[in-house]
Amino acid sequence: MAQKKAALPHGMVFGNKPKGIAPVPAEKIETFMGRKIRQTTAIRGKVINVTKEKGGWFLMDAGKGKTIEAHFTNYNVTLPKAMAGRTVIIEGVAQRQLIADDLQHFAGDTVTGSKQHKIKVNPKQRITFEVKGLVVEK
């Protein structure tokens, strides 16, 4: 018999249930963070795809061609590939990547040795997110 894909009902929770923080739209997270490097917050956005099921690695649409790379702090969380295209609310820590193009050469994002200053951080993926909890909204 053919196996059916597991449905992802509204309200399904992965990790800890997000609570207590009003979610910010993913498109506005950079503005919301301001000049902060790390911010504990909740984000509402659309999952583009699940890159790695084990550990819960996925990409979230941040608008204007930008993406947010997210993963769970708890490696035991497994996200189904069917999560792609769903709107979710995630809670955790957003972190801005420091880019050497911003004249922050000593910020820790450059590679040392022979590859130094040849590898550049993708400006379309400036935010990473360490997820503590996710709930399927739509």
Disulfide bonds with the S-S distance in Angstrom:
none
